[in-house]
């Protein structure tokens, strides 16, 4: 596929995954309503908590990420090359220039934050600035700029909200059965079947939700790679940068955690292999990303 085909393909796959997620939450909400005799009550509960959670995350999410990762706002005097790269690519992308932050860490990594371009920022590690050449840094910044331009942080916020609501509804359903609400006599056999199915789904939903969230994260990485290559018109720059990142002897970002791992251009933890590990990975294999870039 060419760059434009890659972008369109990743967008379709991402929205397919999110649609599946919404259906899952709707099913849990409906089952919760059945347990309490209000079939549509679950939808109301889900909507209320989703809005409440989204407002908090939307207004404070980027500040929390920057604080927990130890990012410090960069000055143009200290990091002129970073500033010029961000300014040039923001102009090419047609969005306001994001703020620049730096993490003092030898690991090679970077991430973007902000639910909209006007309030976005790009953060890189000092290790990345030292090890990458100009074209490679442009490739990484273009990748992060694409996350901002494509509102990927907002998409991941939506996914996080959906995961939270899935876990919340699952917990409500399981507690309802423990408290005896689900054991009362029912005249409608179909209702009983739906509740039993809902109980099984409530047990599995948190795991399913987490897997879907990670799948969305991996899709957005492919999209940002393709869109970043489109922005620079030079896929090899990002491919070469990812190659260096994959060979980093110490990829661990000291202040990274599981809540922020999906934001980074590459996993900020030490890499593990295996089928199960792949399912729970926040990023697709770097080798696959490099191959896709070089095939463009």
C-alpha positions in Angstrom: 0.0 0.0 0.0 1.1 3.6 -0.6 1.1 6.2 2.2 -2.5 7.3 1.6 -3.8 3.7 1.5 -2.0 3.0 4.8 -3.6 6.0 6.5 -7.1 5.1 5.3 -6.7 1.5 6.3 -5.5 2.3 9.8 -8.4 4.7 10.3 -11.0 2.1 9.3 -9.5 -0.5 11.6 -9.4 1.9 14.5 -13.0 2.9 14.2 -14.1 -0.7 13.8 -12.4 -1.6 17.1 -14.0 1.4 18.9 -17.5 0.4 17.5 -17.0 -3.1 18.9 -16.1 -1.5 22.2 -19.2 0.6 22.4 -21.4 -2.4 21.6 -19.7 -4.3 24.5 -20.5 -1.5 26.9 -24.1 -1.3 25.6 -24.6 -5.0 26.3 -23.2 -4.7 29.8 -25.4 -1.6 30.5 -28.5 -3.4 29.3 -27.8 -6.5 31.4 -27.3 -4.3 34.5 -30.7 -2.7 33.8 -32.3 -6.1 33.5 -31.0 -7.1 36.9 -32.6 -4.1 38.6 -35.8 -4.3 36.5 -34.9 -1.2 34.4 -33.6 -2.4 31.0 -32.5 1.0 29.9 -31.2 2.1 33.3 -27.7 0.7 32.5 -27.4 3.1 29.6 -28.1 6.1 31.8 -25.5 5.0 34.4 -22.9 4.3 31.7 -23.5 7.7 30.1 -23.3 9.6 33.4 -20.0 8.0 34.5 -18.5 8.2 31.0 -19.1 11.9 30.9 -17.8 12.5 34.4 -14.6 10.5 33.7 -14.1 12.1 30.3 -14.4 15.7 31.8 -11.7 14.9 34.4 -9.4 13.2 31.9 -9.9 15.8 29.2 -9.1 18.8 31.5 -6.2 17.3 33.5 -4.8 14.3 31.5 -1.9 16.1 29.7 -0.7 17.8 32.9 -0.8 14.5 34.8 1.3 12.8 32.1 3.9 15.5 31.9 4.2 15.6 35.7 4.5 11.8 36.2 7.1 11.4 33.4 9.3 14.2 34.8 9.1 16.2 31.6 10.5 19.8 31.8 9.6 22.5 29.4 12.5 23.1 27.0 13.9 26.5 26.1 14.8 27.5 22.5 18.2 28.6 23.7 19.0 25.2 25.1 17.5 23.0 22.4 17.4 25.1 19.2 17.4 22.1 16.8 14.4 20.6 18.5 12.5 23.9 18.4 13.3 24.5 14.7 12.2 20.9 13.8 8.9 21.2 15.7 8.2 24.7 14.2 8.9 23.5 10.6 6.8 20.4 10.9 3.9 22.2 12.6 3.9 24.6 9.7 3.9 21.7 7.2 1.1 20.0 9.1 -1.0 23.2 9.3 -1.4 23.1 13.1 -0.3 25.5 15.9 3.3 24.8 17.1 3.2 22.4 20.1 5.1 23.2 23.2 8.4 21.3 23.6 9.4 19.2 26.7 12.5 17.2 27.5 12.9 14.2 29.8 16.5 13.8 31.1 16.9 10.1 30.3 19.3 8.1 28.3 16.5 6.0 26.7 15.6 6.8 23.1 11.9 7.8 23.2 9.3 10.5 22.6 5.5 11.1 23.0 2.8 13.7 22.4 0.1 14.9 24.7 -2.9 17.2 24.4 -6.5 16.6 23.3 -6.4 19.2 20.6 -3.6 20.9 18.6 -4.0 24.2 20.3 -3.0 22.7 23.7 -0.6 20.0 22.5 3.0 19.3 23.4 5.8 17.0 22.2 8.2 15.5 24.6 11.5 13.8 23.8 14.3 12.3 25.9 17.8 13.7 26.0 19.0 10.3 24.8 17.0 10.7 21.6 18.4 14.1 20.9 21.9 12.9 21.3 21.7 9.7 19.2 19.5 10.7 16.2 20.6 12.7 13.2 18.5 15.5 11.7 16.4 13.4 9.4 15.8 10.8 12.0 14.7 13.4 14.6 12.4 14.9 11.9 10.8 11.5 11.4 10.2 11.0 15.1 8.7 14.5 15.6 6.6 14.1 12.4 5.2 10.8 14.0 4.3 12.7 17.2 2.9 15.6 15.1 0.7 13.2 13.3 -0.7 11.9 16.6 -1.6 15.5 17.4 -3.0 16.3 14.0 -5.1 13.1 13.9 -6.4 13.7 17.4 -5.0 10.4 18.5 -4.7 11.5 22.1 -8.4 12.2 22.1 -9.1 8.8 20.6 -7.0 7.1 23.3 -8.9 9.2 25.9 -12.1 7.9 24.5 -10.7 4.3 24.6 -9.6 4.8 28.3 -13.1 6.1 29.2 -14.7 3.0 27.5 -12.3 0.7 29.4 -13.1 2.4 32.7 -16.9 2.2 32.1 -16.5 -1.5 31.1 -14.8 -2.3 34.3 -17.3 -0.2 36.3 -20.3 -1.9 34.8 -18.7 -5.4 35.2 -18.2 -4.6 38.8 -21.8 -3.5 39.3 -23.1 -6.6 37.7 -20.9 -9.0 39.7 -21.8 -7.1 43.0 -25.5 -7.3 42.2 -25.3 -11.1 42.0 -23.3 -11.2 45.2 -25.9 -9.1 46.9 -28.7 -11.4 45.7 -30.3 -9.0 43.2 -29.7 -11.5 40.4 -31.1 -14.4 42.2 -34.7 -13.3 42.6 -37.4 -15.3 40.8 -38.0 -14.4 37.1 -41.0 -15.3 35.0 -39.2 -14.6 31.7 -36.8 -17.4 30.8 -35.1 -15.2 28.2 -34.3 -12.6 30.8 -32.7 -15.2 33.0 -30.6 -16.4 30.0 -29.6 -12.8 29.2 -28.5 -12.2 32.9 -26.4 -15.4 32.9 -24.8 -14.4 29.6 -24.3 -10.9 31.1 -22.6 -12.4 34.2 -20.1 -14.3 32.0 -19.5 -11.2 30.0 -19.0 -9.2 33.1 -16.2 -11.5 34.2 -14.5 -11.4 30.8 -15.2 -7.7 29.9 -12.3 -6.1 31.8 -9.8 -8.4 30.0 -11.6 -7.8 26.7 -11.6 -4.1 27.3 -7.9 -4.0 28.0 -7.1 -6.0 24.9 -9.2 -3.7 22.8 -7.5 -0.6 24.3 -4.1 -2.0 23.4 -5.3 -2.9 19.9 -6.4 0.7 19.4 -3.0 1.9 20.6 -1.2 -0.3 18.1 -3.5 0.8 15.3 -2.8 4.5 16.1 1.0 3.8 16.0 0.7 2.4 12.4 -1.4 5.4 11.4 1.1 7.9 12.9 4.0 6.2 11.2 2.2 6.4 7.8 1.0 10.0 8.3 4.4 11.1 9.7 6.1 9.7 6.5 3.5 11.6 4.5 4.4 14.8 6.4 8.2 14.5 5.8 7.9 12.8 2.4 10.8 10.7 3.6 9.8 7.4 5.3 13.4 6.3 5.7 14.0 9.0 8.3 11.5 7.5 10.7 12.5 3.9 9.7 16.1 4.6 10.5 15.1 6.3 13.9 13.0 3.2 14.8 15.9 1.0 14.0 18.2 2.9 16.4 15.4 2.8 19.0 15.0 -0.9 18.6 18.8 -1.4 19.3 18.8 0.8 22.4 20.6 -1.3 25.1 18.6 0.4 27.8 15.1 1.3 26.5 13.6 1.7 30.0 12.3 5.3 30.6 12.7 5.6 34.4 9.5 7.4 35.2 7.2 5.7 32.7 4.3 3.6 33.9 1.6 1.4 32.5 -0.9 4.3 32.3 1.4 6.4 30.1 3.2 3.6 28.1 0.9 3.8 25.1 1.8 7.4 24.5 5.5 6.7 23.7 6.8 6.1 20.2 8.1 2.8 21.4 7.4 0.8 24.6 9.3 2.5 27.5 9.8 -0.8 29.2 12.2 -3.6 28.5 11.0 -5.7 25.6 9.6 -9.2 26.1 8.7 -11.8 23.5 5.8 -14.3 23.2 2.3 -14.6 21.8 0.6 -13.6 25.1 3.0 -10.7 25.5 2.2 -9.5 22.0 -1.6 -9.4 22.8 -0.8 -7.1 25.8 1.7 -5.0 24.0 1.0 -1.2 23.7 3.0 -1.0 20.4 3.3 -3.2 17.3 6.7 -4.9 16.7 9.2 -2.3 15.6 10.5 -4.6 12.8 7.0 -4.6 11.3 6.7 -0.8 11.5 10.1 -0.5 9.8 9.1 -2.9 7.0 5.9 -1.0 6.3 7.8 2.3 6.2 10.4 1.0 3.8 7.7 -0.6 1.6 6.2 2.9 1.1 
